[in-house]
Amino acid sequence: MNGAPAPAPARTRRGLRRGVYLLPSLFTMANMFCGYCCIVYTMRGEFATAAPLIGLAVVLDMLDGRIARLTGATSEFGVQFDSLADVISFGVAPAVLAFRWGLVPFDKLGWAAGFVFVSAAAIRLARFNIQAGTPGDRRYFVGMPSPAAAAIPAATVFAYPYGLQGWLAVLALPMVLVPALLMVSTIKYRSFKTIDLRSRKSYRNLILMALVIAAITTHPQISLAVIAYTYLLSGFIGLAWTKLRRHGPVETADSVPPAADSRPR
């Protein structure tokens, strides 16, 4: 009939029948819920409750990708859904948290600093999605990952949830702007997604993990802040190490010892 709708393309029908993979999407939604809750608690001024929610979102973000890969449940929908959730949890939530915690005295400058962080997180995630299908060294991220960048203000606020007043508020600016700039930089950061948990490792790795768990359990504020800032500095350390190796001493003809005479005697 003339009024009948045109049949949907076969590819679209197959996509609708296929639906979404529920398990990794639930972790992504929980990640997004943590970011939303962080914003709500921040608006109430409950920083000690708001900051750990970003840390929980980081854990959920790591789990959803790993679970999707282990179960073979990866999809284009999952990639895009994860990025949109990350903009909330690792872009908007830490920016709002940092603003209410220490950027309020700067008024419009504080707004601008928070917006720079949100913009950098969105750009970082878009660039990651574009580069995901291109060849490269999977052991490293180009630019600081948005969850690690969000962990900087989250760990700082968690360690000192009382807010910054007076001249101390100036410390909130680099806390927001430095991770924002690192997200859109080309500095390489180590990726832990390539670590194979099923392969055999040294017993020392297990002891190290036990020490980290014990430190987080007994002194969570200090331990999480140390971990967050150590990862931030690791990019600069890796960059300096790469430049030192690249500009190291070059062997010349005079510095190379003469080869031994291999002629038969």
Secondary structure as the mmCIF struct_conf table of DSSP 4:
data_model
#
loop_
_struct_conf.conf_type_id
_struct_conf.id
_struct_conf.beg_label_comp_id
_struct_conf.beg_label_asym_id
_struct_conf.beg_label_seq_id
_struct_conf.end_label_comp_id
_struct_conf.end_label_asym_id
_struct_conf.end_label_seq_id
TURN_TY1_P TURN_TY1_P1 ASN A 2 GLY A 3
BEND BEND1 ALA A 4 ALA A 4
HELX_LH_PP_P HELX_LH_PP_P1 PRO A 5 PRO A 9
HELX_RH_AL_P HELX_RH_AL_P1 ALA A 10 ARG A 18
HELX_RH_AL_P HELX_RH_AL_P2 LEU A 22 ARG A 44
TURN_TY1_P TURN_TY1_P2 GLY A 45 GLY A 45
HELX_RH_AL_P HELX_RH_AL_P3 PHE A 47 LEU A 70
TURN_TY1_P TURN_TY1_P3 THR A 71 GLY A 72
HELX_RH_AL_P HELX_RH_AL_P4 GLU A 76 VAL A 87
HELX_RH_PI_P HELX_RH_PI_P1 ILE A 88 VAL A 92
HELX_RH_AL_P HELX_RH_AL_P5 ALA A 93 ALA A 98
HELX_RH_PI_P HELX_RH_PI_P2 PHE A 99 LEU A 103
HELX_RH_3T_P HELX_RH_3T_P1 VAL A 104 PHE A 106
TURN_TY1_P TURN_TY1_P4 ASP A 107 ASP A 107
HELX_RH_AL_P HELX_RH_AL_P6 LYS A 108 GLN A 131
TURN_TY1_P TURN_TY1_P5 ALA A 132 GLY A 133
BEND BEND2 THR A 134 THR A 134
BEND BEND3 GLY A 136 GLY A 136
TURN_TY1_P TURN_TY1_P6 ARG A 138 ARG A 139
STRN STRN1 TYR A 140 VAL A 142
BEND BEND4 GLY A 143 GLY A 143
HELX_RH_AL_P HELX_RH_AL_P7 SER A 146 ALA A 159
TURN_TY1_P TURN_TY1_P7 PRO A 161 TYR A 162
HELX_RH_3T_P HELX_RH_3T_P2 GLY A 166 LEU A 171
HELX_RH_AL_P HELX_RH_AL_P8 ALA A 172 MET A 183
TURN_TY1_P TURN_TY1_P8 VAL A 184 VAL A 184
BEND BEND5 SER A 185 SER A 185
STRN STRN2 LYS A 188 ARG A 190
BEND BEND6 PHE A 192 PHE A 192
TURN_TY1_P TURN_TY1_P9 LYS A 193 THR A 194
TURN_TY1_P TURN_TY1_P10 LEU A 197 ARG A 198
BEND BEND7 SER A 199 SER A 199
HELX_RH_AL_P HELX_RH_AL_P9 TYR A 203 THR A 218
BEND BEND8 HIS A 219 HIS A 219
HELX_RH_AL_P HELX_RH_AL_P10 PRO A 220 ARG A 246
TURN_TY1_P TURN_TY1_P11 HIS A 247 HIS A 247
BEND BEND9 GLY A 248 GLY A 248
HELX_LH_PP_P HELX_LH_PP_P2 PRO A 249 GLU A 251
TURN_TY1_P TURN_TY1_P12 ALA A 253 SER A 255
BEND BEND10 VAL A 256 VAL A 256
HELX_LH_PP_P HELX_LH_PP_P3 PRO A 257 ALA A 260
BEND BEND11 ARG A 263 ARG A 263
#
